[in-house]
């Protein structure tokens, strides 16, 4: 399957590269797969993400403002071997407000030989100024790994909403933390799980606003009020920051799960 067909299958349409592209939704693996296909479209051939003309700002650890400024300076330079330089931000919502501001100027006035591709589990946490300067696309769910990751988070969330005590939430948090401990990369497991939860909350908010999200989990979350969903998305951002700071997964999930149960039951 050609790059254009793969991108259409993922995003429903081919992006307009006349301005920065912002892609939300999906799992980390599906977003990186999308990044590779978009790079292929831009450069006219397949190129590795470690090419000298492709600058990848990873989600773990979240880039500091100094790294974002260095990236912006590099994007102004002429490409070395490819038609264009491409800047990829793996999770724009993980950047601090100051870091997003540092990126904003280059998004407004990008170099003629550069393109920015921004990714995020959800549009929540992305600065309005960033969103207004990008063409936004939602990464469609597909069979396989993405649905497994979201399915596990949704199942945990369903179990959590069936509980009536904080002790149950702590036990469930311990189970998830145990999976993180067994994972090859604890941080990546936590980021993937939290990203899936954030996507589910985002879809539920869209349903609250009368927008069809196409998401499996949104309908079951409707009993949560809109203020509660907004509050929990802020808790998600705090959880991401805790992962970056190497806080124990046990403490991260205990805090988050107790907040979810409190918003639902108490």
C-alpha positions in Angstrom: 0.0 0.0 0.0 1.4 3.4 -1.0 2.0 6.1 1.6 -1.0 8.2 0.5 -3.4 5.3 0.8 -2.0 4.4 4.2 -2.4 8.0 5.4 -6.0 8.1 4.0 -6.8 4.9 6.0 -5.4 6.5 9.1 -6.7 10.1 8.9 -9.5 9.8 6.4 -7.9 12.3 4.0 -4.5 13.5 2.9 -3.2 16.4 5.0 -2.7 19.9 3.7 1.0 20.6 4.3 0.6 24.4 3.6 0.7 24.8 7.4 1.8 22.6 10.3 -0.1 19.4 10.8 -1.5 18.3 14.2 -2.6 14.7 14.6 -4.4 13.5 17.7 -5.7 10.2 18.9 -4.5 6.6 18.6 -1.7 5.0 20.5 2.0 6.0 20.6 2.9 3.3 18.1 0.1 4.3 15.6 1.1 7.9 15.9 4.8 7.1 15.0 3.6 4.9 12.2 1.6 7.9 10.9 4.7 10.1 11.3 6.7 7.8 9.0 4.0 7.8 6.3 3.6 11.6 6.5 7.4 12.0 6.1 7.2 9.7 3.0 4.5 12.0 1.5 6.5 15.1 2.2 9.9 13.9 1.1 8.6 11.8 -1.8 10.4 8.7 -0.6 10.7 6.6 2.5 13.2 8.0 5.0 14.1 6.9 8.6 13.1 9.1 11.5 16.7 9.3 12.5 17.7 11.1 9.2 19.8 14.2 9.7 17.0 16.3 8.2 14.3 14.9 10.5 14.2 16.3 14.0 12.3 14.1 16.5 11.3 15.6 19.9 10.3 12.5 21.9 7.7 12.4 24.6 9.9 10.7 27.2 11.5 12.7 28.6 9.4 15.7 27.6 11.5 18.3 25.8 12.6 21.2 27.9 12.2 24.8 26.6 15.9 24.9 25.8 15.6 21.8 23.6 12.5 23.3 21.8 14.5 26.5 21.1 17.4 24.5 19.7 15.0 22.6 17.5 13.4 25.8 16.2 16.9 27.2 15.3 17.8 23.9 13.5 14.5 24.0 11.5 15.5 27.3 10.0 18.6 25.8 8.4 18.7 24.5 4.9 18.2 20.7 4.6 21.3 18.6 4.2 20.1 15.7 1.9 16.3 15.8 1.7 14.0 18.2 0.0 12.7 19.5 3.4 13.5 19.5 7.0 10.8 17.9 9.1 10.2 18.6 12.8 8.2 15.9 14.7 6.9 16.5 18.2 5.8 13.1 19.5 3.5 14.5 22.2 2.8 18.3 22.0 0.5 18.1 25.0 3.5 17.0 27.2 5.3 20.2 26.5 5.1 22.9 29.1 3.2 26.1 28.3 6.5 28.0 27.9 7.9 25.3 25.5 4.7 25.4 23.4 5.1 29.2 23.3 8.7 28.8 22.1 7.5 26.6 19.2 4.6 29.0 18.3 6.7 31.6 16.4 8.2 29.0 14.1 4.7 27.5 13.4 3.5 31.0 12.5 6.4 31.7 10.1 8.0 28.4 9.1 11.0 28.2 6.8 10.0 27.5 3.2 12.0 24.3 3.3 10.6 22.9 6.5 7.5 21.2 7.8 6.2 20.5 11.3 4.3 17.4 12.3 2.7 17.6 15.8 1.2 14.6 17.6 -0.8 14.2 20.8 -3.0 11.5 22.4 -5.7 14.2 22.6 -6.2 17.9 21.7 -6.6 18.4 25.4 -3.5 20.1 26.7 -2.6 21.6 23.4 -2.4 25.4 23.6 -5.3 27.1 21.6 -2.7 29.2 19.8 -1.0 26.0 18.6 -4.3 24.5 17.4 -5.3 27.6 15.6 -2.1 27.5 13.5 -2.3 23.9 12.5 -4.5 21.8 10.3 -5.9 19.2 12.7 -6.6 15.5 12.0 -7.8 12.6 14.2 -6.1 9.3 14.0 -8.7 6.6 13.4 -8.9 3.5 15.5 -7.8 0.3 13.7 -7.7 -3.4 14.5 -4.7 -4.7 16.5 -2.4 -3.1 18.9 -4.1 0.2 19.2 -7.4 -1.3 20.1 -5.7 -3.6 22.6 -4.1 -0.7 24.4 -7.3 1.4 24.5 -9.3 -1.7 25.4 -7.2 -2.4 28.5 -7.5 1.1 29.7 -11.2 1.1 29.0 -11.7 -2.2 30.9 -9.7 -0.8 33.9 -11.9 2.4 33.8 -15.1 0.3 33.7 -13.9 -1.7 36.7 -13.0 1.4 38.5 -16.5 3.0 38.0 -18.1 -0.2 39.4 -16.3 0.2 42.7 -17.8 1.8 45.8 -14.7 2.2 48.0 -11.3 3.8 47.8 -9.7 0.6 49.0 -10.9 -1.0 45.8 -9.4 1.8 43.7 -6.0 1.3 45.5 -6.1 -2.4 44.8 -6.9 -1.8 41.1 -4.1 0.8 41.0 -1.7 -1.8 42.5 -2.6 -4.3 39.7 -1.9 -1.7 36.9 1.3 -0.6 38.7 2.4 -4.3 38.7 2.0 -4.5 35.0 4.1 -1.3 34.7 6.8 -2.9 36.8 6.8 -6.0 34.6 7.0 -4.0 31.4 10.3 -3.7 29.5 10.0 0.1 29.7 8.0 1.3 32.7 7.7 4.9 31.4 6.5 3.8 28.0 3.8 1.6 29.6 2.6 4.4 31.8 2.6 6.9 29.0 0.6 4.5 26.8 -1.9 3.7 29.5 -2.4 7.4 30.5 -2.6 8.4 26.8 -5.4 5.8 26.3 -7.3 7.2 29.3 -6.9 10.7 28.0 -8.2 9.7 24.6 -11.3 8.1 26.3 -12.0 11.3 28.3 -11.6 13.4 25.2 -14.1 11.3 23.3 -16.5 11.5 26.2 -16.2 15.3 26.2 -17.0 15.3 22.5 -20.1 13.3 23.2 -21.1 15.8 25.9 -20.7 18.6 23.3 -22.9 16.7 20.8 -20.0 15.8 18.5 -19.8 12.2 17.2 -16.4 10.9 18.4 -16.6 7.4 16.9 -15.0 6.1 20.0 -16.1 2.9 21.7 -15.6 4.1 25.3 -17.3 7.5 25.2 -20.9 6.4 25.7 -20.2 4.5 29.0 -18.5 7.6 30.4 -21.4 9.9 29.9 -22.6 9.5 33.6 -19.5 11.5 34.5 -20.3 15.2 34.3 -18.5 17.5 32.0 -16.8 19.4 34.9 -15.6 16.1 36.2 -14.2 15.1 32.8 -12.4 18.4 32.5 -11.0 18.0 36.0 -9.8 14.5 35.3 -8.0 15.6 32.1 -6.1 18.0 34.2 -5.3 15.1 36.6 -4.0 13.2 33.5 -1.6 16.0 32.7 -0.3 15.9 36.3 0.1 12.1 36.0 2.2 12.6 32.8 4.4 15.0 34.7 4.8 12.5 37.5 6.0 9.9 35.0 8.6 12.3 33.7 9.7 13.0 37.3 10.2 9.2 37.8 7.5 9.0 40.5 6.5 5.4 41.3 3.8 4.0 39.0 2.1 2.8 42.2 1.7 6.3 43.5 0.7 7.7 40.1 -2.1 5.3 39.6 -3.3 5.4 43.2 -3.7 9.1 43.0 -5.4 9.1 39.6 -7.7 6.2 40.3 -8.8 7.7 43.6 -9.6 11.0 41.9 -11.6 9.2 39.2 -13.6 7.2 41.8 -14.1 10.3 43.9 -15.5 12.3 40.9 -17.8 9.4 40.2 -19.0 8.2 43.6 -18.6 10.9 46.1 
